[in-house]
Amino acid sequence: MEDFITILLQSLVTTAWVIVLGRVLMSWVDPQFERPLGQFLFSLTEPFLAPIRNILPQAGMFDFSPLVLLIGLGLLMRVTWFL
């Protein structure tokens, strides 16, 4: 049972990481998120990125919240490997 929970947690964290990375890559192609895929990725990731964005200081036109979330998910991914 523990193996199932560990694998499920690893899968969820990996999926979240890929979705955030997809949003970052999509922002280069469709910065306004007007296409359906962009809107979908925006709606999935914005609830997690908005609080991070509110905590981080303004960095001009750069948004570092996806980077912070990707690093956090990467650390969580590493922790789940040791479970």
Backbone bond lengths (Angstrom), bond angles and torsions (degrees), N, CA, C in turn:
res aa  C-N    CA-C-N  psi(-1)  N-CA   C-N-CA  omega(-1)  CA-C   N-CA-C  phi
1 M - - - 1.449 - - 1.531 111.29 -
2 E 1.340 115.87 -37.79 1.465 118.78 179.36 1.517 111.11 -64.67
3 D 1.332 116.31 -36.56 1.461 120.06 178.61 1.524 110.95 -62.88
4 F 1.329 116.74 -39.92 1.459 120.84 179.19 1.521 110.68 -63.16
5 I 1.318 116.88 -45.15 1.465 120.79 -179.24 1.525 110.46 -65.34
6 T 1.324 116.85 -40.72 1.465 120.72 178.75 1.520 110.91 -63.69
7 I 1.339 116.83 -46.13 1.459 120.73 179.97 1.526 110.46 -64.98
8 L 1.332 117.75 -39.31 1.462 121.43 177.73 1.526 110.61 -63.19
9 L 1.329 116.84 -44.85 1.466 120.62 179.29 1.525 111.02 -63.66
10 Q 1.332 116.76 -42.68 1.465 120.47 177.89 1.525 111.12 -62.36
11 S 1.320 116.30 -40.69 1.466 120.49 179.44 1.522 111.57 -65.38
12 L 1.324 116.73 -41.62 1.471 120.53 179.48 1.520 111.59 -65.60
13 V 1.317 117.00 -43.09 1.466 120.73 179.88 1.526 110.25 -66.27
14 T 1.321 117.26 -42.74 1.461 121.12 178.39 1.527 111.16 -63.43
15 T 1.321 116.91 -42.03 1.463 120.88 178.36 1.524 110.52 -63.16
16 A 1.333 116.88 -43.42 1.473 120.10 178.29 1.527 110.27 -61.82
17 W 1.332 117.49 -40.90 1.456 121.65 -179.89 1.523 110.53 -62.20
18 V 1.321 116.97 -43.54 1.466 121.52 179.76 1.527 110.81 -66.27
19 I 1.316 117.22 -38.21 1.473 120.77 179.41 1.526 110.49 -65.81
20 V 1.333 117.60 -43.51 1.474 120.21 178.28 1.525 110.14 -64.86
21 L 1.319 117.06 -42.54 1.466 119.97 176.97 1.517 110.68 -62.28
22 G 1.325 117.13 -39.04 1.460 120.92 176.20 1.517 112.19 -61.06
23 R 1.332 116.11 -38.94 1.465 118.78 177.84 1.529 110.70 -65.59
24 V 1.305 116.74 -41.40 1.470 119.98 179.23 1.525 110.05 -61.45
25 L 1.319 116.45 -47.49 1.468 119.85 179.85 1.529 111.26 -65.70
26 M 1.323 117.08 -37.92 1.468 120.74 179.20 1.530 111.06 -66.49
27 S 1.336 116.73 -31.32 1.465 119.26 -179.85 1.526 111.70 -66.28
28 W 1.328 117.99 -21.93 1.459 120.85 176.38 1.519 110.78 -75.58
29 V 1.328 116.58 -32.19 1.459 121.99 -177.34 1.523 111.18 -89.11
30 D 1.323 116.32 -42.37 1.470 123.02 -175.60 1.524 108.82 -132.99
31 P 1.340 118.35 78.30 1.466 120.76 -173.66 1.534 114.64 -62.48
32 Q 1.312 117.92 -23.37 1.469 120.68 -179.76 1.521 112.35 -92.60
33 F 1.331 117.12 -2.25 1.469 123.41 -179.02 1.527 110.78 53.25
34 E 1.332 115.94 52.12 1.464 121.90 -179.37 1.524 112.08 -90.15
35 R 1.317 118.32 -24.32 1.460 121.54 179.87 1.520 109.51 -79.12
36 P 1.337 117.35 156.17 1.475 119.93 -177.46 1.532 114.02 -57.95
37 L 1.341 117.67 -41.26 1.460 119.47 178.94 1.523 110.77 -64.64
38 G 1.335 116.70 -41.39 1.458 120.64 177.87 1.512 111.97 -63.06
39 Q 1.320 117.14 -42.01 1.465 120.90 178.03 1.522 110.77 -64.03
40 F 1.332 116.54 -40.29 1.457 120.73 179.22 1.529 110.77 -63.36
41 L 1.331 117.04 -48.08 1.463 120.75 179.44 1.526 111.20 -64.38
42 F 1.332 116.49 -37.97 1.465 120.72 178.19 1.525 110.19 -62.59
43 S 1.327 117.04 -45.93 1.467 120.13 -177.47 1.528 111.63 -67.57
44 L 1.319 118.22 -29.58 1.463 120.65 178.13 1.526 112.77 -76.35
45 T 1.314 117.27 -36.79 1.462 120.50 -171.58 1.527 114.61 -97.72
46 E 1.299 118.11 -24.59 1.467 120.12 -175.04 1.527 113.66 -60.03
47 P 1.346 120.49 -38.40 1.469 118.68 177.67 1.534 113.58 -60.94
48 F 1.319 118.12 -23.90 1.459 121.16 178.95 1.530 111.73 -92.61
49 L 1.329 116.76 -30.15 1.463 120.35 -177.14 1.528 112.62 -83.57
50 A 1.315 118.02 -32.46 1.468 120.91 -176.74 1.530 112.56 -59.92
51 P 1.340 120.20 -46.46 1.473 118.45 178.08 1.525 113.25 -63.55
52 I 1.331 116.47 -36.36 1.469 119.69 177.82 1.521 109.40 -66.14
53 R 1.324 116.96 -41.68 1.460 122.38 179.77 1.529 110.77 -62.52
54 N 1.327 117.30 -35.30 1.464 120.84 179.32 1.523 112.07 -70.19
55 I 1.336 117.35 -28.56 1.462 121.17 -179.28 1.524 111.76 -83.11
56 L 1.335 116.55 -39.11 1.466 120.85 -177.83 1.527 111.37 -68.96
57 P 1.326 117.19 143.98 1.460 119.26 174.00 1.533 110.57 -70.48
58 Q 1.307 116.92 154.66 1.462 122.02 178.78 1.530 109.45 -63.88
59 A 1.319 115.28 136.30 1.468 121.19 179.62 1.520 109.48 -123.61
60 G 1.316 115.81 47.30 1.456 119.23 -179.12 1.509 110.73 70.02
61 M 1.314 115.99 -129.88 1.457 119.66 -178.21 1.534 112.57 -90.98
62 F 1.316 117.34 2.15 1.462 121.07 -178.77 1.521 110.42 -92.80
63 D 1.330 115.66 139.06 1.453 122.53 177.39 1.524 107.68 -113.40
64 F 1.319 115.79 109.13 1.453 120.64 -177.43 1.522 112.92 -93.60
65 S 1.327 118.15 2.76 1.461 120.12 -178.35 1.532 112.62 -62.95
66 P 1.349 120.69 -39.44 1.467 117.89 175.95 1.531 112.92 -62.81
67 L 1.331 116.54 -35.72 1.456 120.14 178.39 1.523 110.71 -64.12
68 V 1.323 116.66 -43.40 1.460 120.86 178.70 1.525 110.16 -62.95
69 L 1.332 116.75 -43.38 1.466 120.52 179.28 1.527 111.09 -65.92
70 L 1.325 118.19 -40.85 1.461 120.81 178.05 1.527 111.47 -63.91
71 I 1.319 117.25 -39.60 1.467 120.41 177.49 1.529 109.92 -65.90
72 G 1.335 116.69 -43.13 1.462 120.04 177.72 1.515 112.34 -62.08
73 L 1.324 116.80 -43.52 1.464 120.17 177.77 1.525 111.04 -66.57
74 G 1.328 117.00 -36.01 1.461 120.47 176.80 1.520 111.67 -63.79
75 L 1.336 116.22 -41.29 1.464 119.48 176.60 1.523 110.94 -65.06
76 L 1.321 116.57 -41.40 1.462 120.81 177.73 1.529 110.82 -63.58
77 M 1.328 115.96 -36.67 1.455 120.97 177.15 1.530 110.50 -62.41
78 R 1.327 115.97 -43.18 1.460 120.18 179.48 1.519 111.49 -65.92
79 V 1.323 116.98 -38.17 1.461 120.65 178.95 1.522 110.44 -64.78
80 T 1.335 117.35 -39.68 1.464 119.32 -179.05 1.518 112.20 -68.04
81 W 1.313 118.30 -22.58 1.472 119.93 177.70 1.518 111.37 -68.89
82 F 1.345 117.12 -24.08 1.457 120.58 -178.41 1.523 112.39 -92.43
83 L 1.329 118.06 1.21 1.474 120.27 178.65 1.512 111.34 -80.77
